[in-house]
Amino acid sequence: MTHPLLSLRAVSKTFHSGGREVKAVDNVSFDVAEGECLAVVGESGSGKSTIANMILGIYPQTLGEIAFKGAALPGRRDLAHRRAIQLVQQNPLSSLNPRRTIGASLRLALDVHGIGEKAGRAERTGQLLEEVGLPADFRTRPPAALSGGQRQRVAIARALACQSELVVLDEPTSALDVLVQARVLKLLADLRKSRGLTYLFITHDLSVVRNIADRVAVFEKGRLVEIGPTASVFEAPTHAYTRRLISAVPVVTVAEAALRQRLTEDADAHA
Amino acid sequence: MNTLRIRDLTLGFKGWSGTVEVLHGISLHIGRGERVALVGESGSGKSVTARIVLGLLQSLRSTRLSGLVEFEGRDLSKLSERERHALRGTKMSMIFQDPTSSLNPVYPILTQFHEVLRRADPAINLTGARARAEKALADVSITDPSRALDSYPFQLSGGMNQRVMIAMALANDPSLLIADEPGTALDVTVQAQTLRLMREQVERHGTSVLFISHNLGVVREFADRVYVIYKGRIAEQGPTAALFEDPRHPYTRALLDAVPRITGDGIPEIEDASDAYFAPTEVHEGYGEPEGAA
């Protein structure tokens, strides 16, 4: 049997704050298959970012096991793991060094992980930019000279620079306006296809992942309340919390309004 | 009389390398008690329009302004800086995108509420302010107003702070409320609650609203009328329902396509920039600008 790319088994995380114990993630298990896009959805405080941080090795889990390609991930990650699992954050302005040119930021990722021949790396940064739909000569610019959407493309290019396998996308489009968001989502979908990437897509807005995720995992207060194929989670959610999340999404078409109406009625029938 | 009337407004910023034109002659109006949305992407000129209405750009030396901005029949350009200042926080008020960063972190809510109330009633003391603030917070469904008033903004959740902002913005019964992407910094669930609450409150107060957003989906349930703005020009204007059923301008259609659907219709292909986006303004029948002498 082949192993899933990522697997969480009975993972919990407890924080201590002011003498109180806060269970941020409570006994969570799920798998992410290779090439899959799994959406992790919930409100603030649902534990979705804590899960991302544990997968990235920013802090260890309190209980349970996180395995990558069938082998348990150690608390302290070695370089190979850090290369394989990459992060794209919400705000590209704060995740790119303002004093470095775009090219230098990309180059750093290549240097740290020793990707390719030294002599070819400068040229490689240009290719990376072109792969995310930016002109190669953006290399010489600082982040401040780019728009929000362009900066997010650079952050994506950096995550791809070191031949990553799993990309954790933490609200990658929520700082962008809807037009730019649509274009970045398109780019992410295309890159996943062409490079065979695996995504863990974290968001509070369910509608964003409707067209990009294969499966959706819904979290409430640290617990996994529902997980399933995207279409069935949206059309026949089993959990009241999921219905509430879908109903909160602003809709524009008649078909959407009808779906939302039906979910609201279901919720009333269950109440 | 309209609460707000803007006619042929142009704006440019003068810099080292010449003047950058930001608004190319936009016209819009908001009737009494009407909720009007101004929708466009970043850089379209929607937020500068709000700043002009508030009178914040007029005194800036680098701005080049022309056209008419009339608030309750008074031409803003004929008012002094002092008179414009007197309007802010009393007759017009504003709600910002991120409630937590627009409240002052070093003062409790009560102190800030007192300051707001003093704009309209300089004689009000802390006890009087407390009584009025408690009532205003109860109106926005804050269950323990007294405790909220004694809290600092960082002790409250984003949703609570947003409600405090709404209560403050409406405390002096303004005739115009400008809401700049309220709630976009919050969870969708909290955003939906906030919008419902805001709608209830402005209906009760009879406040006119200029609602600014980049997401057409968000304005659908809030606004009576919509103006779509693209690169400093109005692309389309009309009643909300008609605009959603029959979007006529290529840019409006692109904006609509960009809103992610919960029914799942694939990721849309959206053109970055298109000459079609500069097509002339589409005006839905009967929803043009009122005529009349300035």
Interface residues (C-beta under 8 A of the other chain):
Chain A: E43 S44 S147 G148 D177 V178 L179 V180 Q181 A182 R183 L185 K186 A189 H204 D205 L206 S207 V208 R210 N211 I212 T230 A231 F234 R244 L245 I246 S247 A248 V249 P250 V251 V252 T253 A255 E256 L259 R260
Chain B: E41 S42 G43 G158 D187 V188 T189 V190 Q191 A192 H214 N215 L216 G217 V218 R220 E221 F244 A254 L255 L256 D257 A258 V259 P260 R261 I262 T263 G264 D265 G266 I267 P268 E269 I270 D272
